[in-house]
Amino acid sequence: MKKQYLYAGIMILLWSFTATVTKLLISSIDSMQILFFSSLSAFLFLFK
């Protein structure tokens, strides 16, 4: 049961950083690079 709480805590932290990271990415790189890196990270996370 502790494992679920750990996963929930990690997901809350990742969710809270999403807005900040998105704002930084939008101001520094173009939209095609954002799309590439978000797709790559999703692929690596889902098919690990």
Phi, psi and omega in degrees: 000331178293331180296321179295321178294323177296313178297319179295319178295319178296318180294324177296318178296315179296320180295323182289333180276350186300313183295318180294314180295320179297316180296319178294320180294318182298324182279344186251328181230163183279171189293328180292323177292321177298315179298317179298310183291324178291321177293319179296315180294322177296317179299313181295324180290317185282327184250033181292000000 
